[in-house]
Amino acid sequence: MKSQAPQVSDTPLPVAFFLRKFNVSRTTFWRWETKHGLPVLQVGSKKFCRESDFIRFLEAGGKAQPEEHVQ
């Protein structure tokens, strides 16, 4: 049986998920969002982020990369 790498979710998850999973403070998350371009979705007063966007952001060294648009 083959072992597969864990799937990264494209479903927006609450910010609290990332704070707990990656042991990140709210202040750091806010700074990444406001000053470094971490893509965040806001619905009312709740904020969400896609795990795939978060991982891509971390792999880029904490700087948002422009998305490549496929046409």
CHARMM-style PDB file with segment names, atoms N, HN, CA, C and O in Angstrom:
ATOM      1  N   MET     1       0.835  -1.172   0.000  1.00  0.00      PROA
ATOM      2  CA  MET     1       0.000   0.000   0.000  1.00  0.00      PROA
ATOM      3  C   MET     1       0.888   1.245   0.000  1.00  0.00      PROA
ATOM      4  O   MET     1       1.832   1.339   0.784  1.00  0.00      PROA
ATOM      5  N   LYS     2       0.588   2.179  -0.864  1.00  0.00      PROA
ATOM      6  HN  LYS     2      -0.179   2.103  -1.501  1.00  0.00      PROA
ATOM      7  CA  LYS     2       1.365   3.406  -0.955  1.00  0.00      PROA
ATOM      8  C   LYS     2       0.936   4.390   0.122  1.00  0.00      PROA
ATOM      9  O   LYS     2      -0.245   4.515   0.449  1.00  0.00      PROA
ATOM     10  N   SER     3       1.925   5.081   0.659  1.00  0.00      PROA
ATOM     11  HN  SER     3       2.884   4.980   0.393  1.00  0.00      PROA
ATOM     12  CA  SER     3       1.643   6.131   1.634  1.00  0.00      PROA
ATOM     13  C   SER     3       1.599   7.459   0.889  1.00  0.00      PROA
ATOM     14  O   SER     3       2.530   7.803   0.161  1.00  0.00      PROA
ATOM     15  N   GLN     4       0.522   8.196   1.075  1.00  0.00      PROA
ATOM     16  HN  GLN     4      -0.234   7.917   1.667  1.00  0.00      PROA
ATOM     17  CA  GLN     4       0.379   9.472   0.385  1.00  0.00      PROA
ATOM     18  C   GLN     4       0.655  10.616   1.350  1.00  0.00      PROA
ATOM     19  O   GLN     4       0.399  10.512   2.550  1.00  0.00      PROA
ATOM     20  N   ALA     5       1.180  11.703   0.808  1.00  0.00      PROA
ATOM     21  HN  ALA     5       1.389  11.788  -0.166  1.00  0.00      PROA
ATOM     22  CA  ALA     5       1.398  12.901   1.613  1.00  0.00      PROA
ATOM     23  C   ALA     5       0.049  13.468   2.017  1.00  0.00      PROA
ATOM     24  O   ALA     5      -0.925  13.338   1.275  1.00  0.00      PROA
ATOM     25  N   PRO     6      -0.020  14.093   3.182  1.00  0.00      PROA
ATOM     26  CA  PRO     6      -1.295  14.673   3.601  1.00  0.00      PROA
ATOM     27  C   PRO     6      -1.768  15.735   2.612  1.00  0.00      PROA
ATOM     28  O   PRO     6      -0.971  16.518   2.095  1.00  0.00      PROA
ATOM     29  N   GLN     7      -3.042  15.749   2.365  1.00  0.00      PROA
ATOM     30  HN  GLN     7      -3.690  15.113   2.785  1.00  0.00      PROA
ATOM     31  CA  GLN     7      -3.638  16.719   1.449  1.00  0.00      PROA
ATOM     32  C   GLN     7      -3.723  18.085   2.137  1.00  0.00      PROA
ATOM     33  O   GLN     7      -4.069  18.177   3.315  1.00  0.00      PROA
ATOM     34  N   VAL     8      -3.407  19.129   1.396  1.00  0.00      PROA
ATOM     35  HN  VAL     8      -3.126  19.054   0.439  1.00  0.00      PROA
ATOM     36  CA  VAL     8      -3.547  20.489   1.903  1.00  0.00      PROA
ATOM     37  C   VAL     8      -4.892  21.007   1.436  1.00  0.00      PROA
ATOM     38  O   VAL     8      -5.239  20.892   0.261  1.00  0.00      PROA
ATOM     39  N   SER     9      -5.636  21.568   2.347  1.00  0.00      PROA
ATOM     40  HN  SER     9      -5.354  21.662   3.302  1.00  0.00      PROA
ATOM     41  CA  SER     9      -7.004  21.987   2.068  1.00  0.00      PROA
ATOM     42  C   SER     9      -7.069  23.317   1.325  1.00  0.00      PROA
ATOM     43  O   SER     9      -6.306  24.241   1.605  1.00  0.00      PROA
ATOM     44  N   ASP    10      -7.995  23.394   0.375  1.00  0.00      PROA
ATOM     45  HN  ASP    10      -8.615  22.643   0.147  1.00  0.00      PROA
ATOM     46  CA  ASP    10      -8.287  24.658  -0.288  1.00  0.00      PROA
ATOM     47  C   ASP    10      -9.517  25.310   0.326  1.00  0.00      PROA
ATOM     48  O   ASP    10      -9.924  26.397  -0.085  1.00  0.00      PROA
ATOM     49  N   THR    11     -10.102  24.648   1.302  1.00  0.00      PROA
ATOM     50  HN  THR    11      -9.771  23.765   1.636  1.00  0.00      PROA
ATOM     51  CA  THR    11     -11.260  25.199   1.994  1.00  0.00      PROA
ATOM     52  C   THR    11     -10.782  26.265   2.977  1.00  0.00      PROA
ATOM     53  O   THR    11      -9.866  26.002   3.756  1.00  0.00      PROA
ATOM     54  N   PRO    12     -11.370  27.448   2.963  1.00  0.00      PROA
ATOM     55  CA  PRO    12     -10.972  28.465   3.936  1.00  0.00      PROA
ATOM     56  C   PRO    12     -11.234  27.976   5.364  1.00  0.00      PROA
ATOM     57  O   PRO    12     -12.320  27.490   5.681  1.00  0.00      PROA
ATOM     58  N   LEU    13     -10.225  28.115   6.208  1.00  0.00      PROA
ATOM     59  HN  LEU    13      -9.343  28.510   5.950  1.00  0.00      PROA
ATOM     60  CA  LEU    13     -10.312  27.691   7.600  1.00  0.00      PROA
ATOM     61  C   LEU    13     -10.190  28.909   8.506  1.00  0.00      PROA
ATOM     62  O   LEU    13      -9.555  29.894   8.129  1.00  0.00      PROA
ATOM     63  N   PRO    14     -10.789  28.860   9.698  1.00  0.00      PROA
ATOM     64  CA  PRO    14     -10.698  30.001  10.616  1.00  0.00      PROA
ATOM     65  C   PRO    14      -9.246  30.287  10.997  1.00  0.00      PROA
ATOM     66  O   PRO    14      -8.424  29.374  11.078  1.00  0.00      PROA
ATOM     67  N   VAL    15      -8.945  31.547  11.227  1.00  0.00      PROA
ATOM     68  HN  VAL    15      -9.612  32.289  11.162  1.00  0.00      PROA
ATOM     69  CA  VAL    15      -7.597  31.962  11.605  1.00  0.00      PROA
ATOM     70  C   VAL    15      -7.136  31.200  12.848  1.00  0.00      PROA
ATOM     71  O   VAL    15      -5.958  30.862  12.959  1.00  0.00      PROA
ATOM     72  N   ALA    16      -8.049  30.925  13.783  1.00  0.00      PROA
ATOM     73  HN  ALA    16      -9.006  31.200  13.692  1.00  0.00      PROA
ATOM     74  CA  ALA    16      -7.695  30.209  15.015  1.00  0.00      PROA
ATOM     75  C   ALA    16      -7.048  28.854  14.709  1.00  0.00      PROA
ATOM     76  O   ALA    16      -6.199  28.393  15.472  1.00  0.00      PROA
ATOM     77  N   PHE    17      -7.435  28.216  13.611  1.00  0.00      PROA
ATOM     78  HN  PHE    17      -8.125  28.591  12.991  1.00  0.00      PROA
ATOM     79  CA  PHE    17      -6.841  26.938  13.203  1.00  0.00      PROA
ATOM     80  C   PHE    17      -5.337  27.098  13.005  1.00  0.00      PROA
ATOM     81  O   PHE    17      -4.556  26.272  13.478  1.00  0.00      PROA
ATOM     82  N   PHE    18      -4.930  28.156  12.308  1.00  0.00      PROA
ATOM     83  HN  PHE    18      -5.565  28.827  11.924  1.00  0.00      PROA
ATOM     84  CA  PHE    18      -3.513  28.383  12.019  1.00  0.00      PROA
ATOM     85  C   PHE    18      -2.749  28.812  13.267  1.00  0.00      PROA
ATOM     86  O   PHE    18      -1.583  28.458  13.440  1.00  0.00      PROA
ATOM     87  N   LEU    19      -3.407  29.575  14.131  1.00  0.00      PROA
ATOM     88  HN  LEU    19      -4.354  29.863  13.990  1.00  0.00      PROA
ATOM     89  CA  LEU    19      -2.767  30.000  15.373  1.00  0.00      PROA
ATOM     90  C   LEU    19      -2.391  28.782  16.212  1.00  0.00      PROA
ATOM     91  O   LEU    19      -1.296  28.720  16.771  1.00  0.00      PROA
ATOM     92  N   ARG    20      -3.307  27.815  16.298  1.00  0.00      PROA
ATOM     93  HN  ARG    20      -4.196  27.866  15.844  1.00  0.00      PROA
ATOM     94  CA  ARG    20      -3.047  26.600  17.085  1.00  0.00      PROA
ATOM     95  C   ARG    20      -2.084  25.653  16.367  1.00  0.00      PROA
ATOM     96  O   ARG    20      -1.103  25.203  16.959  1.00  0.00      PROA
ATOM     97  N   LYS    21      -2.356  25.352  15.108  1.00  0.00      PROA
ATOM     98  HN  LYS    21      -3.153  25.717  14.627  1.00  0.00      PROA
ATOM     99  CA  LYS    21      -1.574  24.339  14.383  1.00  0.00      PROA
ATOM    100  C   LYS    21      -0.113  24.742  14.207  1.00  0.00      PROA
ATOM    101  O   LYS    21       0.780  23.903  14.323  1.00  0.00      PROA
ATOM    102  N   PHE    22       0.133  26.018  13.928  1.00  0.00      PROA
ATOM    103  HN  PHE    22      -0.593  26.699  13.834  1.00  0.00      PROA
ATOM    104  CA  PHE    22       1.488  26.471  13.645  1.00  0.00      PROA
ATOM    105  C   PHE    22       2.094  27.277  14.788  1.00  0.00      PROA
ATOM    106  O   PHE    22       3.181  27.838  14.649  1.00  0.00      PROA
ATOM    107  N   ASN    23       1.386  27.334  15.924  1.00  0.00      PROA
ATOM    108  HN  ASN    23       0.503  26.878  16.037  1.00  0.00      PROA
ATOM    109  CA  ASN    23       1.855  28.050  17.113  1.00  0.00      PROA
ATOM    110  C   ASN    23       2.280  29.481  16.769  1.00  0.00      PROA
ATOM    111  O   ASN    23       3.391  29.909  17.078  1.00  0.00      PROA
ATOM    112  N   VAL    24       1.375  30.195  16.130  1.00  0.00      PROA
ATOM    113  HN  VAL    24       0.472  29.847  15.878  1.00  0.00      PROA
ATOM    114  CA  VAL    24       1.605  31.571  15.693  1.00  0.00      PROA
ATOM    115  C   VAL    24       0.732  32.492  16.543  1.00  0.00      PROA
ATOM    116  O   VAL    24      -0.420  32.167  16.832  1.00  0.00      PROA
ATOM    117  N   SER    25       1.273  33.629  16.939  1.00  0.00      PROA
ATOM    118  HN  SER    25       2.208  33.894  16.705  1.00  0.00      PROA
ATOM    119  CA  SER    25       0.484  34.580  17.726  1.00  0.00      PROA
ATOM    120  C   SER    25      -0.461  35.360  16.812  1.00  0.00      PROA
ATOM    121  O   SER    25      -0.237  35.458  15.605  1.00  0.00      PROA
ATOM    122  N   ARG    26      -1.512  35.910  17.403  1.00  0.00      PROA
ATOM    123  HN  ARG    26      -1.694  35.830  18.383  1.00  0.00      PROA
ATOM    124  CA  ARG    26      -2.456  36.732  16.628  1.00  0.00      PROA
ATOM    125  C   ARG    26      -1.755  37.947  16.035  1.00  0.00      PROA
ATOM    126  O   ARG    26      -2.048  38.364  14.915  1.00  0.00      PROA
ATOM    127  N   THR    27      -0.827  38.506  16.801  1.00  0.00      PROA
ATOM    128  HN  THR    27      -0.589  38.168  17.712  1.00  0.00      PROA
ATOM    129  CA  THR    27      -0.101  39.681  16.322  1.00  0.00      PROA
ATOM    130  C   THR    27       0.725  39.344  15.084  1.00  0.00      PROA
ATOM    131  O   THR    27       0.739  40.108  14.119  1.00  0.00      PROA
ATOM    132  N   THR    28       1.409  38.211  15.110  1.00  0.00      PROA
ATOM    133  HN  THR    28       1.397  37.591  15.894  1.00  0.00      PROA
ATOM    134  CA  THR    28       2.208  37.789  13.953  1.00  0.00      PROA
ATOM    135  C   THR    28       1.316  37.543  12.751  1.00  0.00      PROA
ATOM    136  O   THR    28       1.630  37.971  11.640  1.00  0.00      PROA
ATOM    137  N   PHE    29       0.194  36.848  12.972  1.00  0.00      PROA
ATOM    138  HN  PHE    29      -0.061  36.501  13.874  1.00  0.00      PROA
ATOM    139  CA  PHE    29      -0.726  36.575  11.874  1.00  0.00      PROA
ATOM    140  C   PHE    29      -1.247  37.893  11.279  1.00  0.00      PROA
ATOM    141  O   PHE    29      -1.312  38.045  10.059  1.00  0.00      PROA
ATOM    142  N   TRP    30      -1.613  38.835  12.141  1.00  0.00      PROA
ATOM    143  HN  TRP    30      -1.561  38.712  13.132  1.00  0.00      PROA
ATOM    144  CA  TRP    30      -2.105  40.146  11.697  1.00  0.00      PROA
ATOM    145  C   TRP    30      -1.029  40.862  10.877  1.00  0.00      PROA
ATOM    146  O   TRP    30      -1.324  41.453   9.838  1.00  0.00      PROA
ATOM    147  N   ARG    31       0.213  40.807  11.348  1.00  0.00      PROA
ATOM    148  HN  ARG    31       0.453  40.327  12.192  1.00  0.00      PROA
ATOM    149  CA  ARG    31       1.316  41.463  10.637  1.00  0.00      PROA
ATOM    150  C   ARG    31       1.517  40.836   9.260  1.00  0.00      PROA
ATOM    151  O   ARG    31       1.710  41.548   8.274  1.00  0.00      PROA
ATOM    152  N   TRP    32       1.471  39.508   9.192  1.00  0.00      PROA
ATOM    153  HN  TRP    32       1.315  38.930   9.993  1.00  0.00      PROA
ATOM    154  CA  TRP    32       1.614  38.832   7.900  1.00  0.00      PROA
ATOM    155  C   TRP    32       0.501  39.252   6.952  1.00  0.00      PROA
ATOM    156  O   TRP    32       0.726  39.446   5.758  1.00  0.00      PROA
ATOM    157  N   GLU    33      -0.695  39.389   7.494  1.00  0.00      PROA
ATOM    158  HN  GLU    33      -0.879  39.231   8.464  1.00  0.00      PROA
ATOM    159  CA  GLU    33      -1.849  39.772   6.670  1.00  0.00      PROA
ATOM    160  C   GLU    33      -1.737  41.213   6.185  1.00  0.00      PROA
ATOM    161  O   GLU    33      -1.895  41.481   4.994  1.00  0.00      PROA
ATOM    162  N   THR    34      -1.468  42.134   7.095  1.00  0.00      PROA
ATOM    163  HN  THR    34      -1.340  41.916   8.062  1.00  0.00      PROA
ATOM    164  CA  THR    34      -1.517  43.556   6.748  1.00  0.00      PROA
ATOM    165  C   THR    34      -0.248  44.083   6.090  1.00  0.00      PROA
ATOM    166  O   THR    34      -0.329  44.953   5.223  1.00  0.00      PROA
ATOM    167  N   LYS    35       0.911  43.585   6.475  1.00  0.00      PROA
ATOM    168  HN  LYS    35       0.977  42.879   7.180  1.00  0.00      PROA
ATOM    169  CA  LYS    35       2.159  44.146   5.970  1.00  0.00      PROA
ATOM    170  C   LYS    35       2.871  43.276   4.944  1.00  0.00      PROA
ATOM    171  O   LYS    35       3.684  43.774   4.166  1.00  0.00      PROA
ATOM    172  N   HSD    36       2.572  41.972   4.936  1.00  0.00      PROA
ATOM    173  HN  HSD    36       1.912  41.567   5.569  1.00  0.00      PROA
ATOM    174  CA  HSD    36       3.299  41.064   4.047  1.00  0.00      PROA
ATOM    175  C   HSD    36       2.409  40.367   3.032  1.00  0.00      PROA
ATOM    176  O   HSD    36       2.900  39.566   2.237  1.00  0.00      PROA
ATOM    177  N   GLY    37       1.114  40.652   3.039  1.00  0.00      PROA
ATOM    178  HN  GLY    37       0.715  41.303   3.685  1.00  0.00      PROA
ATOM    179  CA  GLY    37       0.236  40.181   1.975  1.00  0.00      PROA
ATOM    180  C   GLY    37      -0.312  38.775   2.094  1.00  0.00      PROA
ATOM    181  O   GLY    37      -0.695  38.185   1.084  1.00  0.00      PROA
ATOM    182  N   LEU    38      -0.365  38.213   3.307  1.00  0.00      PROA
ATOM    183  HN  LEU    38      -0.055  38.692   4.128  1.00  0.00      PROA
ATOM    184  CA  LEU    38      -0.987  36.891   3.468  1.00  0.00      PROA
ATOM    185  C   LEU    38      -2.448  36.996   3.056  1.00  0.00      PROA
ATOM    186  O   LEU    38      -3.182  37.808   3.620  1.00  0.00      PROA
ATOM    187  N   PRO    39      -2.896  36.191   2.079  1.00  0.00      PROA
ATOM    188  CA  PRO    39      -4.284  36.282   1.620  1.00  0.00      PROA
ATOM    189  C   PRO    39      -5.264  35.761   2.673  1.00  0.00      PROA
ATOM    190  O   PRO    39      -5.183  34.610   3.102  1.00  0.00      PROA
ATOM    191  N   VAL    40      -6.182  36.626   3.077  1.00  0.00      PROA
ATOM    192  HN  VAL    40      -6.248  37.561   2.729  1.00  0.00      PROA
ATOM    193  CA  VAL    40      -7.181  36.296   4.095  1.00  0.00      PROA
ATOM    194  C   VAL    40      -8.552  36.696   3.571  1.00  0.00      PROA
ATOM    195  O   VAL    40      -8.707  37.739   2.936  1.00  0.00      PROA
ATOM    196  N   LEU    41      -9.545  35.855   3.846  1.00  0.00      PROA
ATOM    197  HN  LEU    41      -9.419  35.007   4.362  1.00  0.00      PROA
ATOM    198  CA  LEU    41     -10.934  36.150   3.482  1.00  0.00      PROA
ATOM    199  C   LEU    41     -11.659  36.605   4.734  1.00  0.00      PROA
ATOM    200  O   LEU    41     -11.457  36.038   5.808  1.00  0.00      PROA
ATOM    201  N   GLN    42     -12.498  37.620   4.609  1.00  0.00      PROA
ATOM    202  HN  GLN    42     -12.662  38.080   3.737  1.00  0.00      PROA
ATOM    203  CA  GLN    42     -13.262  38.081   5.758  1.00  0.00      PROA
ATOM    204  C   GLN    42     -14.744  37.973   5.450  1.00  0.00      PROA
ATOM    205  O   GLN    42     -15.218  38.452   4.420  1.00  0.00      PROA
ATOM    206  N   VAL    43     -15.472  37.330   6.369  1.00  0.00      PROA
ATOM    207  HN  VAL    43     -15.086  36.941   7.206  1.00  0.00      PROA
ATOM    208  CA  VAL    43     -16.922  37.193   6.272  1.00  0.00      PROA
ATOM    209  C   VAL    43     -17.476  37.781   7.557  1.00  0.00      PROA
ATOM    210  O   VAL    43     -17.381  37.178   8.625  1.00  0.00      PROA
ATOM    211  N   GLY    44     -18.057  38.970   7.437  1.00  0.00      PROA
ATOM    212  HN  GLY    44     -18.134  39.460   6.569  1.00  0.00      PROA
ATOM    213  CA  GLY    44     -18.505  39.666   8.646  1.00  0.00      PROA
ATOM    214  C   GLY    44     -17.287  40.007   9.488  1.00  0.00      PROA
ATOM    215  O   GLY    44     -16.353  40.652   9.011  1.00  0.00      PROA
ATOM    216  N   SER    45     -17.302  39.571  10.743  1.00  0.00      PROA
ATOM    217  HN  SER    45     -18.062  39.048  11.130  1.00  0.00      PROA
ATOM    218  CA  SER    45     -16.166  39.843  11.626  1.00  0.00      PROA
ATOM    219  C   SER    45     -15.196  38.663  11.700  1.00  0.00      PROA
ATOM    220  O   SER    45     -14.190  38.733  12.406  1.00  0.00      PROA
ATOM    221  N   LYS    46     -15.489  37.588  10.980  1.00  0.00      PROA
ATOM    222  HN  LYS    46     -16.306  37.531  10.407  1.00  0.00      PROA
ATOM    223  CA  LYS    46     -14.646  36.386  11.006  1.00  0.00      PROA
ATOM    224  C   LYS    46     -13.653  36.402   9.850  1.00  0.00      PROA
ATOM    225  O   LYS    46     -13.983  36.813   8.738  1.00  0.00      PROA
ATOM    226  N   LYS    47     -12.428  35.948  10.130  1.00  0.00      PROA
ATOM    227  HN  LYS    47     -12.160  35.614  11.034  1.00  0.00      PROA
ATOM    228  CA  LYS    47     -11.398  35.874   9.100  1.00  0.00      PROA
ATOM    229  C   LYS    47     -11.021  34.424   8.859  1.00  0.00      PROA
ATOM    230  O   LYS    47     -10.962  33.610   9.781  1.00  0.00      PROA
ATOM    231  N   PHE    48     -10.766  34.123   7.582  1.00  0.00      PROA
ATOM    232  HN  PHE    48     -10.814  34.784   6.833  1.00  0.00      PROA
ATOM    233  CA  PHE    48     -10.432  32.774   7.153  1.00  0.00      PROA
ATOM    234  C   PHE    48      -9.235  32.829   6.211  1.00  0.00      PROA
ATOM    235  O   PHE    48      -8.970  33.853   5.581  1.00  0.00      PROA
ATOM    236  N   CYS    49      -8.518  31.713   6.126  1.00  0.00      PROA
ATOM    237  HN  CYS    49      -8.733  30.882   6.638  1.00  0.00      PROA
ATOM    238  CA  CYS    49      -7.379  31.602   5.221  1.00  0.00      PROA
ATOM    239  C   CYS    49      -7.356  30.177   4.681  1.00  0.00      PROA
ATOM    240  O   CYS    49      -7.680  29.231   5.398  1.00  0.00      PROA
ATOM    241  N   ARG    50      -6.978  30.031   3.436  1.00  0.00      PROA
ATOM    242  HN  ARG    50      -6.714  30.800   2.853  1.00  0.00      PROA
ATOM    243  CA  ARG    50      -6.829  28.685   2.868  1.00  0.00      PROA
ATOM    244  C   ARG    50      -5.486  28.118   3.319  1.00  0.00      PROA
ATOM    245  O   ARG    50      -4.475  28.820   3.327  1.00  0.00      PROA
ATOM    246  N   GLU    51      -5.490  26.851   3.691  1.00  0.00      PROA
ATOM    247  HN  GLU    51      -6.312  26.281   3.684  1.00  0.00      PROA
ATOM    248  CA  GLU    51      -4.247  26.228   4.138  1.00  0.00      PROA
ATOM    249  C   GLU    51      -3.210  26.237   3.021  1.00  0.00      PROA
ATOM    250  O   GLU    51      -2.020  26.408   3.284  1.00  0.00      PROA
ATOM    251  N   SER    52      -3.647  26.054   1.783  1.00  0.00      PROA
ATOM    252  HN  SER    52      -4.614  25.915   1.570  1.00  0.00      PROA
ATOM    253  CA  SER    52      -2.709  26.074   0.657  1.00  0.00      PROA
ATOM    254  C   SER    52      -2.044  27.449   0.523  1.00  0.00      PROA
ATOM    255  O   SER    52      -0.849  27.535   0.242  1.00  0.00      PROA
ATOM    256  N   ASP    53      -2.818  28.523   0.725  1.00  0.00      PROA
ATOM    257  HN  ASP    53      -3.789  28.453   0.954  1.00  0.00      PROA
ATOM    258  CA  ASP    53      -2.251  29.878   0.676  1.00  0.00      PROA
ATOM    259  C   ASP    53      -1.266  30.098   1.821  1.00  0.00      PROA
ATOM    260  O   ASP    53      -0.213  30.711   1.642  1.00  0.00      PROA
ATOM    261  N   PHE    54      -1.624  29.589   3.001  1.00  0.00      PROA
ATOM    262  HN  PHE    54      -2.479  29.091   3.147  1.00  0.00      PROA
ATOM    263  CA  PHE    54      -0.772  29.763   4.176  1.00  0.00      PROA
ATOM    264  C   PHE    54       0.563  29.038   3.991  1.00  0.00      PROA
ATOM    265  O   PHE    54       1.620  29.598   4.281  1.00  0.00      PROA
ATOM    266  N   ILE    55       0.514  27.802   3.509  1.00  0.00      PROA
ATOM    267  HN  ILE    55      -0.345  27.347   3.273  1.00  0.00      PROA
ATOM    268  CA  ILE    55       1.739  27.023   3.281  1.00  0.00      PROA
ATOM    269  C   ILE    55       2.597  27.695   2.213  1.00  0.00      PROA
ATOM    270  O   ILE    55       3.814  27.802   2.371  1.00  0.00      PROA
ATOM    271  N   ARG    56       1.974  28.145   1.132  1.00  0.00      PROA
ATOM    272  HN  ARG    56       0.987  28.058   1.004  1.00  0.00      PROA
ATOM    273  CA  ARG    56       2.708  28.836   0.056  1.00  0.00      PROA
ATOM    274  C   ARG    56       3.378  30.101   0.606  1.00  0.00      PROA
ATOM    275  O   ARG    56       4.517  30.407   0.255  1.00  0.00      PROA
ATOM    276  N   PHE    57       2.666  30.831   1.468  1.00  0.00      PROA
ATOM    277  HN  PHE    57       1.741  30.583   1.754  1.00  0.00      PROA
ATOM    278  CA  PHE    57       3.189  32.045   2.086  1.00  0.00      PROA
ATOM    279  C   PHE    57       4.426  31.722   2.932  1.00  0.00      PROA
ATOM    280  O   PHE    57       5.437  32.419   2.842  1.00  0.00      PROA
ATOM    281  N   LEU    58       4.346  30.667   3.753  1.00  0.00      PROA
ATOM    282  HN  LEU    58       3.524  30.101   3.825  1.00  0.00      PROA
ATOM    283  CA  LEU    58       5.480  30.290   4.596  1.00  0.00      PROA
ATOM    284  C   LEU    58       6.667  29.823   3.757  1.00  0.00      PROA
ATOM    285  O   LEU    58       7.812  30.160   4.057  1.00  0.00      PROA
ATOM    286  N   GLU    59       6.396  29.049   2.713  1.00  0.00      PROA
ATOM    287  HN  GLU    59       5.466  28.775   2.469  1.00  0.00      PROA
ATOM    288  CA  GLU    59       7.471  28.550   1.848  1.00  0.00      PROA
ATOM    289  C   GLU    59       8.175  29.679   1.106  1.00  0.00      PROA
ATOM    290  O   GLU    59       9.347  29.556   0.750  1.00  0.00      PROA
ATOM    291  N   ALA    60       7.464  30.776   0.874  1.00  0.00      PROA
ATOM    292  HN  ALA    60       6.512  30.876   1.163  1.00  0.00      PROA
ATOM    293  CA  ALA    60       8.050  31.932   0.189  1.00  0.00      PROA
ATOM    294  C   ALA    60       8.802  32.832   1.167  1.00  0.00      PROA
ATOM    295  O   ALA    60       9.245  33.920   0.798  1.00  0.00      PROA
ATOM    296  N   GLY    61       8.945  32.385   2.399  1.00  0.00      PROA
ATOM    297  HN  GLY    61       8.586  31.501   2.699  1.00  0.00      PROA
ATOM    298  CA  GLY    61       9.689  33.164   3.381  1.00  0.00      PROA
ATOM    299  C   GLY    61       8.870  34.256   4.027  1.00  0.00      PROA
ATOM    300  O   GLY    61       9.423  35.248   4.503  1.00  0.00      PROA
ATOM    301  N   GLY    62       7.557  34.092   4.053  1.00  0.00      PROA
ATOM    302  HN  GLY    62       7.107  33.286   3.666  1.00  0.00      PROA
ATOM    303  CA  GLY    62       6.708  35.080   4.707  1.00  0.00      PROA
ATOM    304  C   GLY    62       6.387  36.277   3.835  1.00  0.00      PROA
ATOM    305  O   GLY    62       6.000  37.332   4.339  1.00  0.00      PROA
ATOM    306  N   LYS    63       6.543  36.121   2.547  1.00  0.00      PROA
ATOM    307  HN  LYS    63       6.857  35.264   2.138  1.00  0.00      PROA
ATOM    308  CA  LYS    63       6.182  37.189   1.606  1.00  0.00      PROA
ATOM    309  C   LYS    63       5.211  36.614   0.592  1.00  0.00      PROA
ATOM    310  O   LYS    63       5.430  35.527   0.058  1.00  0.00      PROA
ATOM    311  N   ALA    64       4.151  37.338   0.331  1.00  0.00      PROA
ATOM    312  HN  ALA    64       3.973  38.221   0.765  1.00  0.00      PROA
ATOM    313  CA  ALA    64       3.148  36.867  -0.628  1.00  0.00      PROA
ATOM    314  C   ALA    64       3.730  36.903  -2.038  1.00  0.00      PROA
ATOM    315  O   ALA    64       4.427  37.844  -2.415  1.00  0.00      PROA
ATOM    316  N   GLN    65       3.432  35.872  -2.795  1.00  0.00      PROA
ATOM    317  HN  GLN    65       2.866  35.107  -2.489  1.00  0.00      PROA
ATOM    318  CA  GLN    65       3.846  35.791  -4.191  1.00  0.00      PROA
ATOM    319  C   GLN    65       2.652  36.145  -5.064  1.00  0.00      PROA
ATOM    320  O   GLN    65       1.530  35.749  -4.747  1.00  0.00      PROA
ATOM    321  N   PRO    66       2.856  36.877  -6.150  1.00  0.00      PROA
ATOM    322  CA  PRO    66       1.736  37.128  -7.055  1.00  0.00      PROA
ATOM    323  C   PRO    66       1.242  35.812  -7.629  1.00  0.00      PROA
ATOM    324  O   PRO    66       2.035  34.948  -8.004  1.00  0.00      PROA
ATOM    325  N   GLU    67      -0.064  35.669  -7.695  1.00  0.00      PROA
ATOM    326  HN  GLU    67      -0.708  36.371  -7.390  1.00  0.00      PROA
ATOM    327  CA  GLU    67      -0.636  34.424  -8.204  1.00  0.00      PROA
ATOM    328  C   GLU    67      -0.485  34.373  -9.713  1.00  0.00      PROA
ATOM    329  O   GLU    67      -0.622  35.380 -10.407  1.00  0.00      PROA
ATOM    330  N   GLU    68      -0.198  33.169 -10.204  1.00  0.00      PROA
ATOM    331  HN  GLU    68      -0.086  32.351  -9.640  1.00  0.00      PROA
ATOM    332  CA  GLU    68      -0.113  32.961 -11.644  1.00  0.00      PROA
ATOM    333  C   GLU    68      -1.506  32.628 -12.143  1.00  0.00      PROA
ATOM    334  O   GLU    68      -2.154  31.715 -11.633  1.00  0.00      PROA
ATOM    335  N   HSD    69      -1.961  33.361 -13.131  1.00  0.00      PROA
ATOM    336  HN  HSD    69      -1.435  34.103 -13.546  1.00  0.00      PROA
ATOM    337  CA  HSD    69      -3.289  33.132 -13.685  1.00  0.00      PROA
ATOM    338  C   HSD    69      -3.173  32.276 -14.931  1.00  0.00      PROA
ATOM    339  O   HSD    69      -2.435  32.599 -15.862  1.00  0.00      PROA
ATOM    340  N   VAL    70      -3.908  31.187 -14.931  1.00  0.00      PROA
ATOM    341  HN  VAL    70      -4.507  30.924 -14.175  1.00  0.00      PROA
ATOM    342  CA  VAL    70      -3.915  30.289 -16.082  1.00  0.00      PROA
ATOM    343  C   VAL    70      -5.071  30.684 -16.981  1.00  0.00      PROA
ATOM    344  O   VAL    70      -6.205  30.820 -16.521  1.00  0.00      PROA
ATOM    345  N   GLN    71      -4.784  30.870 -18.273  1.00  0.00      PROA
ATOM    346  HN  GLN    71      -3.863  30.760 -18.646  1.00  0.00      PROA
ATOM    347  CA  GLN    71      -5.847  31.269 -19.195  1.00  0.00      PROA
ATOM    348  C   GLN    71      -6.074  30.208 -20.219  1.00  0.00      PROA
ATOM    349  OT1 GLN    71      -6.934  30.361 -21.086  1.00  0.00      PROA
TER     350      GLN     71
END
